[in-house]
Amino acid sequence: RQYNEGLLTKQERCKHFIIRQLEVLEKNVTEEEVNEMVATGKWEMFNENLLNDARITRSQLSEIEQR
């Protein structure tokens, strides 16, 4: 029982963390999508999107600096 409660608590923390990060990035993701990410443990989508955004931002900054 304690294990299940701990697991649910961890999932809720992860869910809130993901939601906060997505809000910071101004990404529109439904609660259902976040629940799916938490339930399946598929963080790759989240991480990949963050990495792509970082690459784009660096590229844009580089272009601005070269002007």
N, C-alpha and C positions, 0 to 999 in steps of 0.2 A: 504494500500500500504506500509506504513512504517513497519507494522508488518511483511509482507512478505519479505521485504528487510532485516529486522533484523534477521528473521529466516534463510534466505540464508547466511547472514554473519556468524551467529553462526555455521551453518553446515559446512561452509568452514573452520572456525577456528578449529572445531572438526576434520575435515578431515586432515588438516595439522598437528595437534597434533598427531593423530594416525599414520600418515605416519612417522613423526619424531621418535616416540617411536618404531615403528617397525624397522626403520633403525638402531636405537641404539641396538636393540635386534638381529639385522641381520636376521630378518624374511622376507621371500619372500611372499608378499601378493600383488595381482593385484590391480590396481586402481579400478576395478569393484567391488572387494570384499570390499574395503574400502568404496566406495560409498554405497554399500548395508548396511554396518554397520551403516553409518551415516543416511541413509534414513529410516531404520527400528528402529534405536535406540537400536540395539542389541549389547550392549557393553559386554555382558556376555562372548562371545567367546574371546574377547580381554583380558578381566580381568582374565578369567580362564587360558588362556595361560600364562599370566604373573605370576600368582600364581604357576602354575606348574613349570615354569622355576625357580622361586625362591626356591621352595621345592627341586628341583633337585640340584641346586647350593649349597644349605645348606647341603644336603646329601653328595655331593662330598667333600665339605670342611670338614665336620665331619670325613669322611673316611681318608682324607689326614692328619688331625690332630691326628688321632689315630695311625698312622704309626710310 
